Amino acid sequence: MTSSKQLKNLELGIDSSLSYCSLTLFKNKKILWDRFQKNDFGHEKSLSLMLQKMLLETKITPKNISFLHINNGPARFTAIRNCHALMKGFFFGHTVKIFSYKIFEHYFLGINQSFSKNILCIIDTNRRDLAIQKISPEGKLIGKTKTYLIDDQLIELLKDSYALMGNGIEKLKKIKEYSFIKQKIIGPIELKSNFFVKNTYLKKPQLKFPKIVYPYSPV
């Protein structure tokens, strides 16, 4: 990327809520800098190194950034908390407008096709169950998040007329009884901050960091 010292009103997307860390700098939907990395542990170290590398390569400061896009869960609490803490330190003394997304909405931003079916977003946060959220084709959450054990009841749900996305798919794909889900996947199975480039539906920015949502409530 060429020198960006004079660039104003940049937007920064960041995420470390599950097993991927990612950082994206963009303006007017054009990506200026983008990195992501698989991370099971030590998210804060990876994000700190990414942020340092971005600053060195782009020559920008927090004053160049007007908008921050961030995921507020439900997710792995420590991982997402470290992400928020890093951004609070980075923007200390500089006001930034924050676009806050639920993890299910964040996944929705990564869909690259149009469709008419409702979606089930399946989230695995290293518990014995999976969190499942129904989403409309427009990206609106339908009802509350529910949790399911990996059993016959879950198979019955997933065989219904839904499209699927979410990192929980990776766990299910390894189980023979769930092989049918491969034909129903329409969205991403990992999260990346460059999904935030897609302004799929309007959200109002806020000046305070959002409360982290965790854990999802078991049924």
C-alpha positions as CSV (number, residue, x, y, z in Angstrom):
1,M,0.0,0.0,0.0
2,T,1.2,3.5,-0.7
3,S,1.6,6.1,2.0
4,S,-1.7,6.9,3.7
5,K,-0.6,9.8,6.0
6,Q,-3.2,12.1,4.4
7,L,-6.1,9.6,4.3
8,K,-9.0,10.6,6.5
9,N,-12.2,8.9,7.6
10,L,-10.8,5.4,7.4
11,E,-12.6,2.4,8.8
12,L,-11.1,-0.4,10.8
13,G,-12.6,-3.9,11.2
14,I,-11.3,-6.3,13.9
15,D,-12.2,-9.7,15.2
16,S,-10.9,-12.4,17.5
17,S,-14.1,-13.8,18.8
18,L,-13.5,-17.5,17.8
19,S,-10.5,-19.2,16.3
20,Y,-9.5,-16.6,13.7
21,C,-7.9,-13.2,14.3
22,S,-8.3,-10.6,11.6
23,L,-7.7,-6.9,11.0
24,T,-8.9,-4.9,8.0
25,L,-8.4,-1.3,7.1
26,F,-10.7,0.1,4.4
27,K,-12.4,3.2,3.0
28,N,-15.5,3.4,0.8
29,K,-15.6,-0.4,0.7
30,K,-12.1,-0.5,-0.8
31,I,-9.7,-2.6,1.3
32,L,-6.4,-0.9,2.0
33,W,-4.8,-3.5,4.4
34,D,-6.0,-6.9,5.4
35,R,-4.7,-9.8,7.5
36,F,-6.1,-12.9,9.2
37,Q,-4.7,-15.8,11.1
38,K,-5.9,-19.1,12.6
39,N,-5.5,-18.9,16.3
40,D,-6.7,-21.4,18.9
41,F,-5.0,-19.5,21.8
42,G,-3.1,-16.3,22.3
43,H,-5.4,-14.1,20.2
44,E,-4.1,-10.9,21.9
45,K,-0.5,-11.6,20.7
46,S,-1.6,-12.1,17.1
47,L,-3.8,-9.1,17.0
48,S,-1.1,-6.9,18.6
49,L,1.4,-8.0,16.0
50,M,-1.1,-7.4,13.2
51,L,-1.9,-3.9,14.4
52,Q,1.8,-3.0,14.7
53,K,2.5,-4.3,11.2
54,M,-0.5,-2.3,9.8
55,L,0.7,0.9,11.4
56,L,4.3,0.4,10.1
57,E,3.1,-0.4,6.6
58,T,0.4,2.3,6.2
59,K,2.0,5.1,8.4
60,I,-1.4,6.0,9.8
61,T,-2.4,6.9,13.4
62,P,-5.7,6.5,15.3
63,K,-6.6,10.0,14.1
64,N,-6.9,8.8,10.6
65,I,-9.7,6.3,11.6
66,S,-13.2,7.5,12.0
67,F,-15.1,4.2,12.3
68,L,-14.5,0.9,14.1
69,H,-16.4,-2.3,13.2
70,I,-16.3,-4.8,16.0
71,N,-18.0,-8.1,17.1
72,N,-19.6,-8.2,20.6
73,G,-20.4,-11.9,20.8
74,P,-21.7,-14.2,22.0
75,A,-18.3,-15.9,21.6
76,R,-15.2,-17.0,23.6
77,F,-15.2,-14.4,26.3
78,T,-11.4,-14.1,26.8
79,A,-10.6,-13.9,23.1
80,I,-13.2,-11.2,22.4
81,R,-12.4,-9.3,25.6
82,N,-8.7,-9.1,24.5
83,C,-9.8,-7.7,21.1
84,H,-11.9,-5.0,22.7
85,A,-9.2,-4.2,25.2
86,L,-6.6,-3.7,22.4
87,M,-8.9,-1.3,20.6
88,K,-9.7,0.7,23.8
89,G,-6.0,1.2,24.3
90,F,-5.4,2.0,20.6
91,F,-8.1,4.7,20.5
92,F,-7.3,6.1,24.0
93,G,-7.6,9.9,23.7
94,H,-9.2,9.7,20.3
95,T,-13.0,9.4,19.7
96,V,-14.0,6.8,17.2
97,K,-17.6,5.8,16.1
98,I,-18.3,2.1,16.7
99,F,-20.4,-0.2,14.6
100,S,-21.3,-3.2,16.9
101,Y,-22.4,-6.5,15.4
102,K,-23.6,-9.7,17.0
103,I,-21.6,-12.7,15.9
104,F,-24.5,-14.0,13.8
105,E,-24.8,-10.7,11.9
106,H,-21.0,-10.7,11.4
107,Y,-21.2,-14.1,9.7
108,F,-24.1,-12.8,7.6
109,L,-21.9,-10.1,6.2
110,G,-19.6,-12.8,4.7
111,I,-22.3,-14.3,2.4
112,N,-21.6,-13.9,-1.3
113,Q,-24.9,-14.9,-2.8
114,S,-28.5,-14.0,-2.7
115,F,-31.1,-16.6,-1.5
116,S,-34.7,-16.8,-0.2
117,K,-34.4,-19.4,2.7
118,N,-33.9,-18.6,6.3
119,I,-30.4,-19.3,7.6
120,L,-29.2,-21.2,10.7
121,C,-25.9,-19.8,12.0
122,I,-24.2,-22.6,14.0
123,I,-21.6,-21.4,16.6
124,D,-19.1,-23.6,18.4
125,T,-17.3,-22.0,21.4
126,N,-15.6,-25.1,22.6
127,R,-18.5,-26.3,24.8
128,R,-20.3,-29.6,24.7
129,D,-23.2,-28.0,22.8
130,L,-23.7,-25.7,19.8
131,A,-25.4,-22.3,19.7
132,I,-27.9,-21.9,16.9
133,Q,-29.5,-18.6,15.7
134,K,-32.1,-18.3,13.0
135,I,-31.5,-15.4,10.5
136,S,-33.7,-14.0,7.8
137,P,-32.4,-13.6,4.2
138,E,-32.1,-9.9,5.0
139,G,-29.8,-10.5,7.9
140,K,-32.2,-9.9,10.7
141,L,-32.1,-12.2,13.8
142,I,-35.3,-14.3,14.3
143,G,-36.1,-15.3,17.8
144,K,-33.6,-16.1,20.5
145,T,-30.4,-18.1,20.3
146,K,-30.9,-21.7,21.3
147,T,-28.4,-24.4,22.2
148,Y,-28.4,-28.0,21.0
149,L,-26.5,-31.1,21.9
150,I,-25.0,-33.0,19.0
151,D,-27.8,-35.6,18.8
152,D,-30.9,-36.7,16.9
153,Q,-32.8,-33.5,17.7
154,L,-30.1,-31.4,16.0
155,I,-30.1,-33.7,13.0
156,E,-33.8,-33.2,12.7
157,L,-33.5,-29.4,12.8
158,L,-30.7,-29.2,10.3
159,K,-32.5,-31.4,7.8
160,D,-35.3,-28.8,7.6
161,S,-35.4,-26.2,4.8
162,Y,-32.6,-24.0,6.0
163,A,-29.3,-22.7,4.6
164,L,-26.3,-23.1,7.0
165,M,-23.2,-21.2,8.1
166,G,-21.0,-20.8,11.1
167,N,-17.9,-22.4,12.6
168,G,-19.9,-25.2,14.2
169,I,-20.2,-26.7,10.7
170,E,-16.5,-27.8,11.0
171,K,-17.3,-29.9,14.0
172,L,-20.4,-31.4,12.5
173,K,-18.7,-32.2,9.1
174,K,-16.4,-34.7,10.9
175,I,-19.5,-36.8,12.1
176,K,-20.9,-39.3,9.5
177,E,-24.5,-38.7,10.5
178,Y,-24.2,-35.0,9.5
179,S,-22.6,-35.5,6.1
180,F,-25.8,-34.1,4.5
181,I,-25.1,-30.5,5.7
182,K,-22.3,-30.1,3.1
183,Q,-25.1,-29.5,0.5
184,K,-26.7,-26.8,2.6
185,I,-23.8,-24.5,3.4
186,I,-24.2,-21.0,1.9
187,G,-22.1,-18.8,4.2
188,P,-18.7,-18.7,5.8
189,I,-17.5,-21.1,8.4
190,E,-14.9,-18.8,9.9
191,L,-15.0,-15.1,10.7
192,K,-12.9,-12.4,9.1
193,S,-12.9,-8.7,9.6
194,N,-13.0,-8.0,5.9
195,F,-16.7,-9.0,6.0
196,F,-17.3,-5.6,7.6
197,V,-16.6,-3.9,4.2
198,K,-20.1,-5.1,3.1
199,N,-22.6,-2.6,4.5
200,T,-25.4,-5.0,4.0
201,Y,-27.9,-3.1,6.2
202,L,-27.7,0.1,8.1
203,K,-26.5,0.2,11.7
204,K,-26.2,3.3,13.8
205,P,-22.7,4.0,15.2
206,Q,-22.1,4.6,18.9
207,L,-19.3,6.3,20.9
208,K,-19.0,3.6,23.6
209,F,-17.6,0.1,23.3
210,P,-20.5,-2.4,23.4
211,K,-21.1,-4.9,26.2
212,I,-19.7,-8.3,25.3
213,V,-22.5,-11.0,25.0
214,Y,-21.4,-14.2,26.6
215,P,-22.3,-17.0,27.1
216,Y,-25.4,-17.9,25.2
217,S,-28.1,-19.2,27.5
218,P,-28.4,-23.0,27.6
219,V,-31.9,-24.4,27.0
